[in-house]
Amino acid sequence: MVKFEPSVTLPNGEKMPLLGLGTWQSKPNEVKDAVEYALDLGYRHIDTAFVYGNEEEIGEALKKKIDEGVVKREDVFVTTKLWSTYHQPAKVLEAVNLSLKKLQLKYIDLYLIHNPAGFKFVDEKTLFPKDKDDKTMYDQVDHALIWKELEKAVDQGLVKAIGLSNFNHKQIQHVLDNSRIKPANLQVECHAYFMQKPLYEFCKKNNITFTAYGPLGSPTRWGINPKDPILLEEPQLKEIAKRHNKTPAQVCFVS
């Protein structure tokens, strides 16, 4: 088993492993095996989200490995996220409990507001609601009101830490100005093509840990242009990797 030592300490004192297994776009009936293998290998941070549609499979994998004695619950850091259809304050705790049920957990280590944009709630399975003209049905809610419900989730022991995803610095500042519990983490796209340095410095100044998703360039992200360059094929990146006897992917992770 590979031992992953590095971690970052969140404002609540909990340690979050720096390297996590992201499960976006994981194929149904395969993600369970992937999480089991990752836990066997030494991963101790699993990242998922309600919108990924894989929380149940991940919950099955976690339960299996905990029951087998491979890991203890307290040794695994689980991140999941509040989807945009649950932004109405009355729906927030419902979403938290729904994720807990799917994941078969008593608490979530880190719970993020996945997206600053809110959508109208239709039902649990309608993730991107459209009207009769095929237009997205938005339902924008003040992020401060959503945040107050997440603070309740912390108070009730349902989640240990709360944070944000895909928020810009103005949106983060609004939450900071209207919060009792400060955001512990920001998760955004960040890689060699999109370094996000000003946003990183803003988070550092405000004691918010920073998580990069898509560190390999996210070649299968939404809206990608087939003509876009591929990060792992960059000649300069390959040269750096060769010089240090590493792979381009390894260079990306430490850049």
SULSUL-V102987 format. One record per residue. RES is the residue in one small letter. SS is DSSP state (a for helix, b for strand, c for the rest). PSI is psi as a letter, one per 40 degrees, with the letter a starting at -180 (999 if undefined). Layout:
# SULSUL-V102987
res = [RES RES]
ss = [SS SS]
psi = [PSI PSI]
This chain:
# SULSUL-V102987
res = [m v k f e p s v t l p n g e k m p l l g l g t w q s k p n e v k d a v e y a l d l g y r h i d t a f v y g n e e e i g e a l k k k i d e g v v k r e d v f v t t k l w s t y h q p a k v l e a v n l s l k k l q l k y i d l y l i h n p a g f k f v d e k t l f p k d k d d k t m y d q v d h a l i w k e l e k a v d q g l v k a i g l s n f n h k q i q h v l d n s r i k p a n l q v e c h a y f m q k p l y e f c k k n n i t f t a y g p l g s p t r w g i n p k d p i l l e e p q l k e i a k r h n k t p a q v c f v s]
ss = [c c c c c c b b b c c c c c b b b c c c b b c c c c c c c c a a a a a a a a a a a c c c b b b c c a a a c c a a a a a a a a a a a a a c c c c c a a a c b b b b b b c a a a c c a a a a a a a a a a a a a a a c c c c b b b b b b c c c c c b c c c c c c c c c c b c c c c c b c b c c c c a a a a a a a a a a a a a c c c b b b b b b b c c c a a a a a a a a a c c c c c c c b b b b b c b c c b c c a a a a a a a a a c c c b b b b b c c c c c c c c c c c c c c c c c a a a c a a a a a a a a a c c c c a a a a a a a c]
psi = [h h h h d i i i h i d e e i h h h d h i h i e h e h h i e d d d d d d d d d d d d e h e h h h a i d e d f e d d d d d d d d d d d d d e e d i i d e e h h h h i i h i d e f d h d e e d d d d d d d d d d d e f i d i h d h h i h d h d h i i h h d i d e h d g h i a e e f i h g i g h i h d d d d d d d d d d d d d e e d i d i i a i h f i i d d d d d d d d e f i d h i h d i h h i h h a d e g d f d d d d d d d d d e f h i h h h i f e e e g e f i h e i h d e i i h d e e h d d d d d d d d d e f i i d d d d d d e 999]
